Amino acid sequence: MQLPSQTDLTWIPTMHNSTAEALHAAATRNETWPSQSPSSEFSLGVLVLLAFLMVLLSLVTILGNILVILAFIRDRNLRHRSNYFFLNLAVSDFAVGAFCMPLYIPYALTGTWHLGRSLCKLWLVMDYLLCTASVFNIVLISYDRFLSVTKAVSYRARQGITSSPAIKMVAIWVFAFLLYCPAILLWEHVAGHSVVAADQCYAEFFDNWYFLLCASTLEFFVPLLLVTYFNMHIFHNIQRRQRRGSVQDCEPPRRSSLSWRFCGLPRPGASSSSEAEDSVSSLSRSWRPAVVANGPSRTETSSTALKRNFSASFCSSTGSKLQRDKKIAKSLAIIVCVFTICWAPYSLLMIIRGACQGKCIHSSLYEATFWLLWINSSLNPFLYPLCHLRFRMAFLKILCPKKFATLRSGNTPSS
């Protein structure tokens, strides 16, 4: 869009003052936005390479998240409380790859929006909604892992309750919508005019530093602090259990406390700590099979044999749960690092760009951080489900059914 020159603006005073100010504001706004499109900055070969990489990223995002959704649909073993959050994340990331990326690729390469104002608004709403929902889902998954490690008893007691995760999943989408979408839809009506050119597509608040600072705090900085807190708390919980673990948890229980530990309850007057909760969690999985496997006999009913059997079973269960919690801590550490790398540059750049009205940030740098943000949606299917054995087996069942059948038949005799 060609801007009017200074000589062309000399007749503006004859017009209404508000019209003149509006034209001048539009001219100033267009000057701050990079008018040079990528097609004029790069050669044809570079543009073809960029288009190929963008399309490839979109396909990886679509296929990776479709795989998670199909695994959830086809494998009933995945349909329990915590995995619903993975499904919610996969749905939002799939929509990013299927809707947001394809519509943005021509705009990114040509620098011009050709799809009309209405579709531009729809694209903006979907893009901000889906990316924000993806971030909030990451926080929800981290919180769920945090509860499974530190509050094992109450967490397992609510495994069969499907209403709780459903409410949380709906709340994620409601909060994500309220953060940006009302501003996208109503900003120009409240302001009385639009600052976005007809051949461009970006939010009206793109240069409003105060709004971007508040929104980025809620969208990135607060989630980052929460995910980091959950991860560190899990790490310290595991360290504390390791220090107390091999000697204290596996020593034969004293006679005075046997009945309470057998029932999986803390002694009277004892505080409800994570160790006591872990005891109940491990006990519920290991104690009953151990008794059934040994079978009823006179010798096993003696007090000494009962203590020995309980101690061995308790030690084995505690050790296996500790190993699983270590894997959870490692996967969450990777998640925090990847989330920070993908989101921090864009969030910081948006705040800086809003403060300097777009004059201090080059368009290519902004585009790079924008696509880095979307890369997080491509990595999520591999970071989250692949950290869990059940998802890996479900993926193997879908992608390599023959290998899965062979592996399953090989494990059948031993089970």
C-alpha positions as CSV (number, residue, x, y, z in Angstrom):
1,M,0.0,0.0,0.0
2,Q,1.6,3.3,-1.1
3,L,1.6,6.0,1.5
4,P,0.7,9.6,0.7
5,S,3.7,12.0,0.4
6,Q,4.0,15.3,2.4
7,T,2.9,17.3,-0.7
8,D,-0.2,15.2,-1.0
9,L,-1.1,15.9,2.6
10,T,-1.1,19.8,2.2
11,W,-4.8,19.8,1.3
12,I,-5.8,17.9,4.3
13,P,-6.6,21.0,6.5
14,T,-9.6,21.6,4.2
15,M,-11.1,18.4,5.4
16,H,-12.6,17.7,8.8
17,N,-10.0,17.7,11.6
18,S,-10.8,14.2,12.8
19,T,-10.5,12.8,9.3
20,A,-7.1,14.4,8.9
21,E,-5.9,13.0,12.2
22,A,-7.1,9.6,11.3
23,L,-5.2,9.6,7.9
24,H,-2.1,10.9,9.6
25,A,-2.3,8.2,12.3
26,A,-2.8,5.5,9.6
27,A,0.2,6.8,7.7
28,T,2.4,6.8,10.8
29,R,1.2,3.4,11.7
30,N,2.1,1.9,8.3
31,E,5.5,3.4,8.6
32,T,6.2,1.6,11.8
33,W,5.1,-1.7,10.3
34,P,7.7,-3.3,8.0
35,S,6.5,-2.5,4.6
36,Q,9.0,-4.7,2.9
37,S,7.6,-8.2,2.3
38,P,9.8,-11.3,2.5
39,S,9.3,-11.8,-1.3
40,S,11.4,-8.7,-1.8
41,E,14.0,-9.5,0.9
42,F,14.8,-13.0,-0.2
43,S,15.6,-14.7,-3.5
44,L,13.2,-17.2,-5.1
45,G,15.3,-20.2,-3.9
46,V,15.1,-19.0,-0.3
47,L,11.4,-18.4,-0.5
48,V,10.9,-21.9,-1.8
49,L,13.0,-23.3,1.0
50,L,11.0,-21.3,3.6
51,A,7.7,-22.5,2.1
52,F,8.9,-26.1,2.2
53,L,9.9,-25.8,5.9
54,M,6.7,-24.1,6.9
55,V,4.5,-26.7,5.2
56,L,6.7,-29.5,6.7
57,L,6.2,-28.0,10.2
58,S,2.5,-27.8,9.6
59,L,2.4,-31.5,8.5
60,V,4.5,-32.7,11.5
61,T,2.2,-30.8,13.9
62,I,-1.0,-32.3,12.3
63,L,0.3,-35.9,12.1
64,G,1.9,-35.9,15.5
65,N,-1.2,-34.7,17.2
66,I,-3.5,-36.9,15.2
67,L,-1.5,-39.9,16.4
68,V,-2.1,-38.9,20.0
69,I,-5.8,-38.5,19.3
70,L,-6.1,-41.8,17.5
71,A,-4.2,-43.6,20.3
72,F,-6.6,-42.2,22.8
73,I,-9.6,-43.3,20.8
74,R,-8.4,-46.8,19.9
75,D,-6.8,-47.8,23.2
76,R,-9.2,-48.0,26.2
77,N,-6.3,-48.3,28.6
78,L,-5.4,-44.6,27.9
79,R,-8.8,-43.3,29.0
80,H,-8.1,-42.4,32.6
81,R,-8.0,-39.1,34.3
82,S,-4.5,-37.7,33.6
83,N,-4.5,-38.7,29.9
84,Y,-7.6,-36.5,29.2
85,F,-5.3,-33.6,29.6
86,F,-3.0,-34.9,26.9
87,L,-6.0,-35.3,24.6
88,N,-7.0,-31.6,25.3
89,L,-3.4,-30.5,24.5
90,A,-3.4,-32.6,21.3
91,V,-6.6,-31.1,20.1
92,S,-5.4,-27.5,20.5
93,D,-2.0,-28.3,18.9
94,F,-3.7,-30.1,16.0
95,A,-5.9,-27.1,15.3
96,V,-2.7,-24.9,15.3
97,G,-1.2,-27.1,12.6
98,A,-4.4,-27.6,10.6
99,F,-5.8,-24.1,10.6
100,C,-3.4,-21.4,11.9
101,M,-0.3,-22.4,10.0
102,P,-1.7,-23.0,6.6
103,L,-3.5,-19.6,6.5
104,Y,-0.5,-17.8,7.7
105,I,2.1,-19.3,5.2
106,P,1.0,-17.2,2.2
107,Y,0.8,-14.1,4.4
108,A,4.3,-14.7,5.8
109,L,5.8,-15.2,2.3
110,T,4.1,-12.3,0.5
111,G,3.6,-9.8,3.3
112,T,0.0,-9.3,2.1
113,W,-3.3,-10.7,3.5
114,H,-5.5,-11.8,0.6
115,L,-8.3,-13.6,2.5
116,G,-10.5,-10.7,3.7
117,R,-11.2,-8.9,7.0
118,S,-13.6,-11.5,8.4
119,L,-11.3,-14.4,7.9
120,C,-8.5,-12.4,9.4
121,K,-10.5,-11.9,12.6
122,L,-11.3,-15.6,12.7
123,W,-7.7,-16.5,12.2
124,L,-6.5,-14.1,14.9
125,V,-9.1,-15.5,17.4
126,M,-8.2,-19.1,16.7
127,D,-4.5,-18.4,16.8
128,Y,-4.5,-16.6,20.1
129,L,-7.1,-19.0,21.6
130,L,-5.3,-22.2,20.5
131,C,-1.8,-21.1,21.5
132,T,-3.0,-19.8,24.9
133,A,-5.0,-23.0,25.5
134,S,-1.9,-25.1,24.6
135,V,0.1,-23.2,27.3
136,F,-2.6,-23.6,29.9
137,N,-2.8,-27.3,29.1
138,I,0.9,-27.7,29.8
139,V,0.4,-26.1,33.2
140,L,-2.5,-28.4,33.9
141,I,-0.5,-31.5,32.9
142,S,2.4,-30.4,35.1
143,Y,0.0,-29.8,38.0
144,D,-1.5,-33.3,37.5
145,R,2.0,-34.9,37.6
146,F,2.7,-32.8,40.7
147,L,-0.3,-34.2,42.5
148,S,0.5,-37.8,41.4
149,V,3.9,-37.6,43.0
150,T,3.3,-35.5,46.1
151,K,-0.4,-36.3,46.9
152,A,-0.5,-39.9,45.8
153,V,-3.4,-41.1,48.1
154,S,-5.9,-38.4,47.2
155,Y,-4.8,-38.5,43.6
156,R,-5.5,-42.2,43.2
157,A,-8.8,-41.9,45.1
158,R,-10.1,-39.6,42.5
159,Q,-8.9,-41.5,39.4
160,G,-12.4,-42.7,38.6
161,I,-14.0,-39.3,38.8
162,T,-14.3,-37.9,35.2
163,S,-16.2,-34.8,36.1
164,S,-13.1,-33.1,37.7
165,P,-10.8,-33.3,34.6
166,A,-13.8,-32.3,32.4
167,I,-14.4,-29.2,34.4
168,K,-10.7,-28.3,34.3
169,M,-10.5,-28.9,30.5
170,V,-13.5,-26.6,29.9
171,A,-12.0,-24.0,32.2
172,I,-8.8,-24.0,30.2
173,W,-10.6,-23.0,27.0
174,V,-12.8,-20.4,28.8
175,F,-9.7,-18.7,30.3
176,A,-7.8,-18.9,27.1
177,F,-10.7,-17.2,25.2
178,L,-11.1,-14.4,27.7
179,L,-7.4,-13.5,27.7
180,Y,-7.2,-12.2,24.1
181,C,-10.3,-12.9,22.1
182,P,-12.6,-10.0,23.4
183,A,-9.8,-7.6,22.7
184,I,-9.4,-8.9,19.2
185,L,-13.1,-8.6,18.4
186,L,-13.9,-5.4,20.2
187,W,-10.8,-3.2,20.3
188,E,-11.4,-1.3,17.1
189,H,-15.1,-0.7,18.1
190,V,-14.0,0.7,21.5
191,A,-11.3,2.8,19.9
192,G,-13.6,4.1,17.2
193,H,-11.3,3.2,14.3
194,S,-8.9,0.5,13.1
195,V,-5.1,1.0,12.8
196,V,-4.7,-2.1,10.7
197,A,-4.3,-1.7,6.9
198,A,-6.7,-3.5,4.6
199,D,-4.0,-5.8,3.3
200,Q,-2.6,-6.7,6.7
201,C,-3.7,-9.0,9.4
202,Y,-2.7,-8.5,13.0
203,A,-4.3,-7.6,16.3
204,E,-5.3,-4.0,17.0
205,F,-3.4,-4.1,20.3
206,F,-0.2,-5.0,18.5
207,D,1.6,-1.8,19.6
208,N,-0.1,-1.3,23.0
209,W,2.6,-1.9,25.5
210,Y,0.4,-2.0,28.6
211,F,-1.9,-4.6,27.2
212,L,0.9,-6.8,25.9
213,L,2.7,-6.7,29.2
214,C,-0.4,-7.8,31.1
215,A,-1.4,-10.5,28.6
216,S,2.2,-11.9,28.3
217,T,2.4,-12.1,32.0
218,L,-0.7,-14.2,32.2
219,E,0.1,-16.2,29.1
220,F,3.7,-17.0,29.6
221,F,5.4,-15.7,32.8
222,V,2.8,-17.0,35.3
223,P,2.6,-20.4,33.6
224,L,6.4,-20.6,33.5
225,L,6.6,-19.9,37.2
226,L,3.9,-22.5,37.9
227,V,5.5,-25.2,35.8
228,T,8.9,-24.5,37.3
229,Y,7.4,-24.7,40.8
230,F,5.7,-28.0,40.2
231,N,8.9,-29.4,38.7
232,M,11.1,-28.3,41.5
233,H,8.7,-29.5,44.1
234,I,8.6,-32.9,42.5
235,F,12.4,-32.9,42.4
236,H,12.7,-32.0,46.1
237,N,10.1,-34.6,47.0
238,I,12.1,-37.3,45.3
239,Q,15.3,-36.2,46.9
240,R,13.8,-36.3,50.3
241,R,12.4,-39.8,49.7
242,Q,15.8,-40.9,48.4
243,R,17.6,-39.7,51.6
244,R,15.1,-41.5,53.8
245,G,14.5,-44.3,51.4
246,S,16.6,-47.5,51.3
247,V,17.2,-47.8,55.1
248,Q,14.1,-46.3,56.6
249,D,11.4,-47.4,54.2
250,C,12.7,-51.0,53.9
251,E,13.5,-51.8,57.5
252,P,11.1,-54.3,59.2
253,P,8.2,-52.4,60.8
254,R,8.1,-52.2,64.6
255,R,5.4,-54.1,66.4
256,S,3.7,-50.9,67.7
257,S,3.3,-49.5,64.2
258,L,2.6,-52.7,62.2
259,S,-1.1,-52.5,62.3
260,W,-1.2,-48.9,61.2
261,R,1.3,-49.4,58.3
262,F,-0.5,-52.6,57.3
263,C,-3.7,-50.5,56.9
264,G,-1.7,-47.8,55.0
265,L,-2.5,-45.2,57.6
266,P,-0.2,-43.0,59.7
267,R,0.1,-43.7,63.4
268,P,-2.1,-41.6,65.7
269,G,-0.6,-38.2,66.1
270,A,1.6,-38.5,63.0
271,S,1.3,-35.9,60.3
272,S,0.0,-36.8,56.9
273,S,3.1,-36.5,54.8
274,S,4.0,-37.4,51.3
275,E,5.8,-40.5,52.6
276,A,2.7,-41.8,54.3
277,E,0.7,-41.1,51.1
278,D,3.3,-43.0,49.1
279,S,3.0,-45.9,51.5
280,V,-0.7,-46.2,50.8
281,S,-0.2,-45.9,47.1
282,S,2.5,-48.6,47.0
283,L,0.6,-50.8,49.4
284,S,-2.5,-50.8,47.4
285,R,-0.6,-52.2,44.4
286,S,1.8,-54.6,46.1
287,W,0.5,-56.0,49.3
288,R,-2.5,-58.0,48.2
289,P,-0.8,-59.7,45.2
290,A,2.0,-60.8,47.5
291,V,-0.3,-62.5,50.0
292,V,-2.3,-64.2,47.2
293,A,0.8,-65.4,45.5
294,N,2.1,-67.1,48.6
295,G,-1.2,-68.7,49.4
296,P,-2.6,-69.5,52.8
297,S,-0.5,-71.7,55.1
298,R,0.1,-72.1,58.8
299,T,3.7,-70.8,58.6
300,E,2.7,-67.6,56.7
301,T,0.2,-66.7,59.3
302,S,2.8,-66.4,62.0
303,S,3.7,-62.9,63.1
304,T,7.4,-63.1,62.0
305,A,6.5,-64.2,58.5
306,L,3.9,-61.6,58.2
307,K,6.3,-58.8,59.1
308,R,9.0,-60.2,56.7
309,N,6.5,-60.5,53.8
310,F,5.1,-57.0,54.4
311,S,8.5,-55.4,54.6
312,A,9.8,-57.0,51.4
313,S,6.6,-56.1,49.5
314,F,6.6,-52.5,50.8
315,C,10.3,-52.0,49.9
316,S,9.8,-53.3,46.4
317,S,6.7,-51.1,45.8
318,T,8.4,-48.0,47.2
319,G,11.4,-48.5,45.0
320,S,9.4,-49.0,41.8
321,K,7.3,-45.9,42.6
322,L,10.4,-43.9,43.2
323,Q,11.8,-44.9,39.9
324,R,8.6,-43.9,38.1
325,D,8.6,-40.5,39.9
326,K,12.2,-40.0,38.8
327,K,11.1,-40.4,35.2
328,I,8.2,-38.0,35.7
329,A,10.7,-35.4,37.1
330,K,13.1,-35.9,34.2
331,S,10.2,-35.5,31.6
332,L,8.9,-32.4,33.4
333,A,12.4,-30.9,33.4
334,I,12.6,-31.3,29.6
335,I,9.2,-29.9,29.2
336,V,10.1,-26.7,31.2
337,C,13.2,-26.2,29.1
338,V,11.5,-26.7,25.8
339,F,8.5,-24.5,26.8
340,T,10.9,-21.7,27.9
341,I,13.0,-21.9,24.7
342,C,9.9,-21.8,22.5
343,W,7.9,-19.1,24.3
344,A,10.4,-16.8,26.0
345,P,11.8,-15.1,22.8
346,Y,8.3,-14.3,21.4
347,S,6.9,-13.1,24.7
348,L,9.8,-10.8,25.5
349,L,10.0,-9.5,21.9
350,M,6.3,-8.6,21.9
351,I,6.7,-6.5,25.0
352,I,9.8,-4.8,23.7
353,R,8.2,-4.2,20.3
354,G,5.2,-2.7,22.0
355,A,7.3,-0.4,24.1
356,C,9.2,1.0,21.0
357,Q,6.2,1.0,18.7
358,G,7.8,-1.5,16.4
359,K,10.8,0.6,15.5
360,C,13.4,-1.4,17.3
361,I,12.5,-4.9,16.1
362,H,13.2,-6.2,12.6
363,S,10.3,-8.1,11.0
364,S,12.5,-11.1,10.3
365,L,13.4,-11.5,14.0
366,Y,9.7,-11.2,14.9
367,E,8.8,-13.9,12.3
368,A,11.5,-16.2,13.6
369,T,10.2,-16.0,17.2
370,F,6.6,-16.4,16.0
371,W,7.4,-19.7,14.2
372,L,9.4,-20.8,17.2
373,L,6.3,-20.4,19.3
374,W,4.4,-22.7,16.9
375,I,7.2,-25.2,17.0
376,N,6.2,-25.9,20.5
377,S,2.9,-27.3,19.2
378,S,4.9,-29.6,16.9
379,L,7.1,-30.9,19.8
380,N,4.3,-31.5,22.4
381,P,3.2,-34.8,20.9
382,F,6.7,-36.1,21.3
383,L,7.5,-34.5,24.7
384,Y,4.4,-35.6,26.6
385,P,2.9,-38.9,25.4
386,L,6.2,-40.4,24.4
387,C,7.3,-40.1,28.0
388,H,4.6,-42.6,29.0
389,L,4.9,-46.3,28.2
390,R,1.1,-46.7,27.6
391,F,1.2,-44.1,24.9
392,R,4.3,-45.6,23.3
393,M,2.6,-49.0,23.1
394,A,-0.5,-47.4,21.6
395,F,1.6,-45.6,19.0
396,L,3.3,-48.9,18.2
397,K,0.0,-50.6,17.9
398,I,-1.1,-48.0,15.3
399,L,2.1,-47.6,13.3
400,C,3.5,-51.1,13.5
401,P,0.7,-53.5,14.3
402,K,2.7,-56.6,13.3
403,K,5.6,-55.7,15.6
404,F,3.1,-54.9,18.4
405,A,1.4,-58.3,17.9
406,T,4.8,-60.1,18.0
407,L,5.8,-58.1,21.1
408,R,2.5,-58.9,22.8
409,S,2.6,-62.6,22.0
410,G,6.2,-62.7,23.3
411,N,5.1,-61.2,26.6
412,T,2.0,-63.4,27.0
413,P,3.6,-66.6,28.4
414,S,5.5,-64.7,31.1
415,S,2.4,-62.7,32.2
